[in-house]
Amino acid sequence: MMEKYPIVYVKPGNGTGGHSVAKIKRLEDGYLVQGRTRSGKIIKQKLDSAETVRRRLNQWVRSQQIRTGNFMVQQGLNLEPLPGRIIDARILIQKNGKGQWVITGKALRVGGKNSPTTNLLYGDGKALHFGSFLRERFGPKKAEQIEQECHQLAYRLMEVIEKRFGSMMEFGLDVGIDKKGDVWLIEANPKPAHDTFIKSKEPDVYRKSLRRPIQYAMYLIQKEKEANKPGIAN
């Protein structure tokens, strides 16, 4: 993977919150390794060879393993429009009071300095308004195209997930937008945090994100009542 891609991530398959994630970036004269330990500490090391990186990662997996879970290796993306800071988008898609998938909100997350992830758990990152940043970075036409692609990705992904796993209620999609404006799915979270929208200063979206699961639950209750309603004899 390190030979194939300029950026590679090593992450626990059972992790959450960005714990135990390491990022390896190929340089002209070696490799840059950035990681977030289980305790939340950021590490940054420059190593001179692939063999040295492999030894360091073997140590990382042993020391940063979460319970008995395995680690996975993923292709990384260049998501650093701000020097030393990674940016991705959180798209919250939920079912509404009619049982339909709707996109509740979108926000951009900026990781802490030298952090390999954008998780806001540690207090060193921040959230930005989705549309404002994209228009400033890419211009209005490209920003609109990126937003449409994010919407199409979210709705299509819900079709695929429900076809495979059955009915769902909400997902938080982590989406990467690279320097060219190309959209990449990073991961889908079935138990997403909603407080990103507090941090992006969108309280209305936050309140809506809390109401929609309740509205969907009420829809399911009403649907069950109607299904169990006895027929009326003529």
Secondary structure as UniProt FT lines:
FT   TURN            2..4
FT   STRAND          7..12
FT   TURN            13..14
FT   TURN            17..20
FT   STRAND          21..27
FT   TURN            28..29
FT   STRAND          30..36
FT   TURN            38..39
FT   STRAND          42..47
FT   HELIX           50..64
FT   TURN            67..68
FT   STRAND          71..75
FT   TURN            83..84
FT   STRAND          87..95
FT   TURN            97..98
FT   STRAND          101..110
FT   TURN            113..114
FT   TURN            121..122
FT   STRAND          126..129
FT   HELIX           130..138
FT   HELIX           140..165
FT   STRAND          170..177
FT   TURN            179..180
FT   STRAND          183..189
FT   HELIX           196..199
FT   TURN            200..201
FT   HELIX           203..228
//
